[in-house]
Each structure stands twice: as C-alpha cells, then as structure tokens.
C-alpha cells in the first residue's frame, strides 16, 4: 500500500503541470505534450537505476550481505549522477532538433515545448539520483520513505507552480522550474539517507570505477528494454502531433491519465521486484513462484477497478485539464481506450516487475523489442492511411496486450527462476 501511494504521487508532477499549463492555453498544453514526451522518455529509459538497484539489493539482502547491498546502492547513485550530468549537457545541445522531430509543429507549440524542456533539463541529474535512492530503499522493502518523499515534493511542486503562474503571472517555464526545485529537494533527502546507511555498514562513499562500470553493463539490458518501450510511446506522440493540434492535446491528457493509472498498477510490480528478488537470493524458489502468482491476480483485479473508475469519470476528467470544447470532447472518447486496456496493463506491469526482480533482463529486452515492432507497424499504418487518433490508441492497446501475453508465457515456463545472491 505505501508503494501504491508513492507511485501515484510520482505522476502528480505530470498531472499538476498538465492541469495548470492546460489552463494557460491549447498551444501551451500541446507544447507540454511534446516536451513531456522527451522528459518521460528520459525518466523511463533510466528507470533501470531504480529497478536494477532494487533487484540487486533485495537479492543480496536475501543472501545476508548487507554491506555489499549498501555498496551497490552507493555506486548506483554515482552512476546516476554521472549519467544525469551527461544527459543534461547533451540535452541542451540537441533540444531544438529533438522537439522538431517529435512535435512536428512550429510557432507557439514549438516555442512552449522548448522553454519547458530546456528548464526541465536542469533537474535531470537530481531526477536520476532520486531513482537510484528509491531503488535502494525499495530493496530494503521500505516503501514508506519513497511515499513520504514523493508526496512532500509533489506538494512543494504544486505550491511553487501555482504561486509563480497565478501569483506572479509567469508562463509555462515557471511550471518546469517548480518541478526542478522539487526534484532537487528529493535528491538531497536520498543522498543523506543512503550516506548514513553506507557508513553504518562500512561501505565506501567514493565512486568505485569498476563497480560503476559493472552496474552500467548490467543495466544496459534493462535500458534496452525501457528504451524500446519509450520509443513506442514517442512514436505515438509523433503520430498524434501529425494528426492535428487538437488531437495532440487530447492525446496528452489521455496519456497523462493512463500514466497516472500505470504508476498505481505498478505498485504491485514494485512489491514483486523486492519480494521475488529476496526469495530467490535466499534460495526459496517456491516462495518466489507463489508470490508471483498472487501478484498477477492482484494486477488483474486492480486493472478492472481502474477500468470502472475511468468509465465513471471520463466525461468529467477532461475539464480538469482544458477548457477547449474540442479537446474535451475528443479526450472523453480517448478515455474509453484508456479504460479498456487497464486489465491487460495490470497483468503486464506486474509480470514486468516480477521478471526484473528475478534479473531476467536479457529476455525482457528482446520481448520489448518485439512488442515495439508490432506497435510501430500498426502506428505507421495509422499515419500512412490517414486514420484518426482512435486507431492510434487501438495500436497502443495492441502494444500492452502483446506484452502481457508474452510475459505470461515466460512466467509459466519457470526459466526465470535462478537462485543465489547474483543471477
């Protein structure tokens, strides 16, 4: 339950920015959609810093090696800082062409997207450090700390954003600045928490090049898996942008709701990473299988609950994000697709967490590449044939369903069950 609270608090950054910026105007909302496609890609591409750390720490704790668990977490945080600084610098250099590639738009939409993206890039190092710190405490099966940090910084983000935009009449850049401030505060909290734990267990606080390099190598497979998923979602935004500005704005609102629900459903996956990793590290294969089956049931059940919630609120939710009647009407339609795909999403997210916790990363990478190829083929047909935004969301539903089916087959094969402190 704390994992659920923390995960639905995380996307409040996105929901808050979408709601506030949406009332500034449709060009601002469309610009936010384009910039967020890049930022969410960065977040989820580097999610391996959290997921990989959780899996490694939980296995080591299951095997009884607390010092090495703390050491792995410290080196993961150094890796996060190095990657974050590199991405920030590179981002400033390529922001303009990237926005053009994804957005396919000019004028006010492009201007707003660039402003939001460039300011947000300053917070990327903090964002990645938070991912690594979160992975460590989740590996300890402490989900209350991420909940407290996520809620506290989400409130900070909202307060600063509202004051700057409504109190001082600032624009979309103020929304990005508020998020950067909140990310920086969260990073400082995790650095302090991990520093205390490492000193108590005798782990070094300095960067260890060999350990950082090993973590980067192991995380590469998970990065490939995540990059393939983000490529699919970036293609979805690119296709929506080329259908029309209203379609892109509606797509952004529907996608924000879908992301919010995804983080909620992913709570069971987070539990799966820690519990399965610890069971396999302790040599308890039966416990890992049993916990996995139960969590799949939870994922499916929560998916149906989310379906009901979206269907009940789909005509109300769009008004929270925009006052444009065309965007409101189209968003209400797209939310039907969001509702339909929730049960498959619940199963897919849970299985993804279970297999990450088991360290079955090579298989996950190839499976995600295959699912992305299926989606890109379908989305390309939507664009070539001039089909509407509804068909694009049908393609997204195909992406989720294909992932769920392939991972169910893998789970029942038992090939993911490998015992010991390391895979």
Buried (B, 14 or more C-beta within 10 A) or exposed (E): EBBBBBBBBBBBBBBBBBBBBBBBBBBBBBBBBBBBBBBBBBBBBBBBBBBBBBBBBBBBBBBEBBBBBBBBBBBBBBBBBBBBEEBBEEBEEEBBEBBBEBBBBEEBBBBBBBBBBBBBBBBBBBBBBBBBBBBBBBBBBBBEBBBBBBBBBBBBBBEBBBEBBEEEEBBBBBBBBBBBBBBBBBBBBBBEBBBEBBEEBEBBEEBBEEBBEBBBEBBBBBBBBBBBBBBBBBBBBBBBBBBBBBBBBBBBBBBBBBBBBBBBBBBBBBBBBBBBBBBBBBEBBEBBBEBBEBBBBBBBEBBEBBBEBBBEBBEEBBEBBBEBEBBBEBBBBBBBBBBBBBBBBBBBBBBBBBBBBBBBBEBBBBBBBEBBEBBBEBBEEBBEEEBBBBBBBBBBBBBBBBBBBBBBEBBEEEEBBBBEBEB
